[in-house]
Amino acid sequence: NGLNPGQLAQVAAGSPQGSNYEGHNYPDVVMNLRVDQAWGSAQVMGALHDVGGTYYGTTTANTVEGNGHPSDKIGFALGAGIKLMAPMIGPADYFQIEGDYTQGASRYANMTLGVFNYVYYSGNSVAYGLTTDAVYGNPTGSTSGDLQLTTSWAVNAGYTHNWNAAWKSTLWGSYLAQSYNSAANNLLCTGSETASLAGCNNDWSIYGAGLRTQWAVSSTFQIGLEVVYSHLESADAPVGITQ
């Protein structure tokens, strides 16, 4: 949907029914203010994103217009970043950091594919996290049918050191958190906005760090090796899926 579609989860009986975005209404509105100087660069940016769901019903009934659908909402993303040159450490060295905050536009903080974006296994244990722009369910006495926008925020930072004209290394770290309001969490847990379920919490976060070294074989070809560590603070389901 637009330039940067996310995933929209319609739920039934507490189970997400996949991505349920409607067709295109208008492209995302994206803007930024940027300055570039000898010391580096800085930027603030934002985006407006149309969030619209398909017709109410299960996956097989989403083409029935008589079911109706939730009213569209406007999601947004805000961000700021800075790049600082560090010639006192090494020629062309630089440090950069960016922070992003979104509601209903999660992929501006975390560009991934699918609804179940993160699943980690460790022996018999599994950790998971749902990346969505919004959650909604069929309107009933306990469910409004409105889109419940998802909130996410992220911080990414890295330092690049140039050993010489051909070799460079980058040390980086990142943190991402996604949270659901009580109505959205209840929908994912029980299929109702008002009915909660003990031990069910769909908030999750992930952090990681990495070290990448690259060799510029030519001006258009590089070979690199990267070592990465990541940790997923899992969402929790009442069936025993825990971190």
N, C-alpha and C positions, 0 to 999 in steps of 0.2 A: 504494500500500500504506500503510495508516494515514492520517495527516493530511498527510504530506509525502512522497509516494513519489518515489524517484529512478529511475534506470535500472539494470537488471541485465543485464550482457552475458554470454551464453553463447557460447562461441567454438568454431568447428570449422575446423581447418586454418589457424588464425591469423586467422580472419575473424569479427568480432562478428556475432551473429545477431539483432540488434535488442534490444528490451527484453524481459526474460524474468522479470518479477515474477509470483509466484503470487498467489492471491486474498488478501483481507483476513483476517488472523488476529486482530489487536487494533490499536486506534488508537495512535498515538504518545503517549508519556507526556512531557508538556512541563511545565517548572516554571521559576519565576524568583523572585528576591528583588530588590526595587526600593525606592529611597528617593527622595523628591522634596522639595526644599528651595528656598529663595529663590535659592541659588547655582546651582541646576540639578538634575540627577538622575543616578543611577547604578544599574546593574543587573548582576546576574550571572544566567545562565540555562543550562539544560541540557535535553536531550531524549534519550529512548530510542526506538529505531526498529527494528522487526522487519524483518530482511532474509531473504527466502525466495525460492528459485528454482523455476521450473517443471521438468517432467520432463526428464531428459537426452535429447539427440537433436537433430536439426536442427529448424528452425522448423516443418517439415511433420509432424514426429513428436512434437511436444511434448505431444500428448494421450494418448500411450501410457503408461498407468500402470505397466506392467511394467518400463519403463526406470528407475524410481526417480528420486529427485531429491536435491539436497544438503540436509543438515540446516540448519535456520534458524540464523542468528546474530543477535546483538543489536548493532546499530550505535548510535552515540551522537554527540551534539554538545554542545560546551561553548562558552560565550561570555561576554564581559563588555563593557560599554559605559558611557560617561560623557558627559554633556552639561553644559557649563559656560557660564553666562550671562556676557556681557561688556558690561555697561552703560557701562563706562568708555570703550569705543570707539564704541558706538552704542546707542540705546534698543532693547531686545529682541534685540540681537545675541547669537549663541551659537556655540560650537564643540562638535562632538561627534565621538566616535571609538568604533569597535567592533571587537573582534577575535573570531574564531570558529575553532574546531578541530573537525574531525569525522573519524570512521571509520565507514564504511558508512552515512552519512547526509549525502551531499554537498550536497543542496539547502538545508541549513541555512546553508551558506556561499555558495551560488551557485544561486539559483532560476532555472533555465532549463528548456527543453523539449528532448526528443529525446536520442539518444545522441551523435551527432556535433554537439555544441553549438557549437563554434567552428571556422569555416573562413574564413580570410582569404586574399585573392588580391592579388598584386602582379605584374602582367605575367604571365610564365610560371611564377612561383613561387607556392606555396600553403603556408599554415601551418594546423595543425589541432590540436584537443585533444578527447579523449574524457572526458565527464563521466559517471561511473558510481558506484553504491554498492558494487558488487562484481563480480568476474569469476569464472567457473567453466567447466569443460569436462567432457566425458564421462569417467568414471573408467576408466583403463587402467593398464597397468604403470608409466607415467611420469606419470600424472595422478591425483591423489587424488579429484577430483570435489568437493572442499570449496569453499565460498565464500571467495574471497580479497578481503577488505574493502579498499576504496579510502580513502586518506587525503587530506584537503584542509584548507587553512587560509587565512584571508582577513583582511585589515585594510581598513577603510573609514573615512575621515575627511572632515569638511567644516566650513566656516565660513560662516555666513549673516550678511550685513550688511543692515540695513534703512535705506535711504536716506531714506525718509519713510513715511507711512502706506500709500502705494500701491505703492512700488517697493522691491524687495529683490534682492540678488544672492547666489549661493552658489558658493563655490569648493570643489571636492571632489577627492579622489584615492582610488584603490583598488588593491589588489593581491590576487591569488588564485593559489594554487599547488595542483596536484593530483598525487599520486604513487602509484605502484603498486609493491607488493613484487616480488621477483624472480620468484615463481611466477606472479603475475598478468601481469607484463610478458612473460614467456615464453609464456604462453597467448595473449596478443594477438598476439605475433610469430610463433609457430610452431604453436599449438594444443596444446602440451605444456608441463607445468610445469617440466620439467627441461632441455628443449632450448632453448638460447639462439640468438640470431641477431645477428651483429655489426652494429652500426649501428642497431639497433632499440631505441628507448627511448620509452615512452609517457608519461613524466612531462612536464608542461607547466605554464606559468604565463601569466598575463595581468595587465597593469597599465594604468592609465589615469588621466586627469585631465580635469576639465571645469569650465566656468564657465557658470552659468545665471542669467539676469536675468528677473524676472517683474514684470508689472504687474497689480495687483488692480483689474480693471474694476469689480467689485462684491464683496460679501462671499462670493459663491458662484461667481464666474467670474474666472479669471486667464488672461493671455496671457504666454507666455514664449519666450525664445530661448536655446538652449544650444549651446556649442561644445565638442566632445569630442575628445580624443586618446587612442588606445589602442594597445597593442603586445602581440602574442602571441608568446611564446617557445614555438615549436612542439614537439610531439612529433616523433620521427624514425622513419621507416620505412625498411627496407632497399631499397625500390624507388625511393628518391631523393626522397621527399617531405621537404623540409627547410624551415627558416625562410626 
